[in-house]
Amino acid sequence: MMSAENQSTTVEPLSPRQLASLKGIINGLLPPLDPPNEKENEDYWTFDLSRDPDFIDALTLAIQLKLNHFERLQMKLLLATLSTTLGSALLFQIPTTTSFIEWNAEHQSRALQKLQHSPITLKRMAFSSLKRLICGLAYSFIQKDSRTNPFWNAMNYPGPPSIEPSDVQPDFDSDQAFVTVSNDATLEYDVVIVGSGAGGGVAAAILSQSGYSVLVLEKGVYVPPNNVTGLECEALDQMYEKHSLLTTNDGNVMILAGSTLGGGTTVNWACCLPLPDSVRNEWITEHGLTQFGNDEYTTSLKQVSERIGCINQSKVIHNTMNQKMRKGCKVMGYSCETTGQNFKDTTKENAGYTCFGDAERNKQGGLVTYLSDAVKNSAKIIDNASVQRIIYETTDGRKRAVGVEAIVNHGHLLHVKAQKCVIVAAGSLHSPCLLQRSGFKNPHIGRHLHLHPVTAVSGFFAEQIHSHLGAPMTTVCSHFPNAKLECPCAHTGLMAAACPFFSAGDFKDKMLRISHGMSVIVLQRDVATEGRVRVGSDGFSPSIDYTLKEGDRQSMMNALKGAVKILAASGANEICTAHIRDTELLLNDGEKMETADDIKSSDKIQTYLLSIDKRGMREHEIGVFSAHQMGTCRMSASPDSGVVDENAECWECDNLYVMDASIFPTASGANPMLTTLTLSHMMSTRLAMRLKIEDNQEAVKIDSTEAKERFERRMKSQIHQPSYNFTLSIMLPWAVLAIAVASVWIARSWRE
């Protein structure tokens, strides 16, 4: 059940003809071109990626080692098909006497765009997958000799800022924190926590502070501050799930999720938004979780906000793109507000690079707050540890978690005994997979996945914006129902992966002008859509099914049109969405958009807005992304409607808790880090109290009658632990129907 990425199997390299096809695709997407303005930026336009050995090595390595087995087979089959005349003719549906690899770059580019605009979803999927992989890597890879990217100089993108060695301080005492596993081993702790992100880090701190021995198991690797380079390609490879190449099964949604010590708190954009009151009330009234209406939640929210330093919004300084967004919102009359930030200093140059780690500890993420607190209280950490299953015992018909089994450092078997409890905090993609691998049958495990799907609109300005500098998401616009508008930082690789491809020349031109551009993202609270996570074919990795429903699509397009208006009102002279058939909105200097009436009365703008509705959001025609995953082990008031109870304890197994964003009853409708921290703080504080009660520590005081009743409800032995063996109840009606049909057929046959 090891992860595919941890298996040390030999992968067959690309054949010479497959490699020739790959180079043909590179030339079709990013060919060397004549500069449009004589000799200006000649090196940028004429650079031949297909002849750069460092890029070819990086790309083939990604295909060989970073795609899963099925994706790699698909890629090799496609490359093999393109290397033949018949395959090229069938794939592109054009008559030809030569194969794709023999065509010139212009012909190759037209053929690839034919895939992009195909009515066949699989062909559009093939193009979008190739374009994301190749273009994203092309603008982020590093040449070995120069230690920079060949495009960056012309783009006015400097790469990560240099940091003085004296400014780099350790997160904590590594010798004290880490347990070394060099052979198969058995360890014993009071509490075992699977995952080190927002949920796991807080739980580790609270329980270790309460005097319990705690072990944190993290499947990602720890990247200490002195190893943080700030380079996009290295961070995406080392610190993100599936090396940042994770998508839904249909390839339509690109998913970014942290996979390193500290989880998402290490690589997120430091935006701290509380759970909206409307969602909090929904969880109370529609899901029966009354605890979200009491002071306990509010107290935990206050304490975690103070610990991560997001309590003083008056100190937030907005960078240029956030200032532009605020200006546009003001012109349009849209409400916007300053977000909480867990940066010490939002003006520091490296604040915009925080998604690639933070060598200066400017962001108060889990590494420098709760995990550091846990280590100070003797909690231990093992990274590169893939937990295979939860071990439980059954006594008098009740399951009780007693430990976990993990594979450490790609091969050593680790058995950890948990004397008190096991806490699963592996995130909304991996927590349900771990429960499924462990044999739990609750039908809600892995269901109710919410992704906060995101699409974007970009604007280009006469002046430079440098949207990679300074704190990114310091402004949020909540004017549109179930959608928020925010400004992400724009780095070259992710921008190239997201930028729409109209032609090779247009794509290169837009990327060249990235320093003059900014994006506004639409973050949708997906109320109509629920996905599902299951264990993938490798027995470990998540397999993600998610298809946007029409209600969420319409909401996103409505907010997208609002984002266009914001950019126009803030002075953008060129605007385009992430749709492959976008017509682009071009505004010249004489078309000043200084009031909302100017926007409303502009025929050009109104025509463009109508075109957004007309194009819609068909799969693989518009870029859709996700950085938030929630709901796959949701909390519920009864075992019939969720995975965990009001204390985050699994209905199906005692002493097994889930403390991460997977327990959200619905999508939060706001960046989920702060809510995850708050929930984990509240639940782990309750758990610490419960453990002390069970240990008969007389000093423990129950804060309220409600709290006491809550503990007693779960602890009473007569409470029924639900069984989810629904196979018989599901199959019985079909069996009865089959017997009835067979009986009728036999009776008729007998009469005949």
Order of alpha helices (4+ residues) and beta strands (2+ residues): alpha-alpha-alpha-alpha-alpha-alpha-alpha-alpha-alpha-beta-alpha-beta-alpha-beta-alpha-beta-alpha-alpha-alpha-beta-beta-alpha-beta-beta-beta-beta-alpha-beta-beta-beta-alpha-alpha-beta-beta-beta-alpha-beta-beta-alpha-alpha-beta-beta-alpha-alpha-alpha
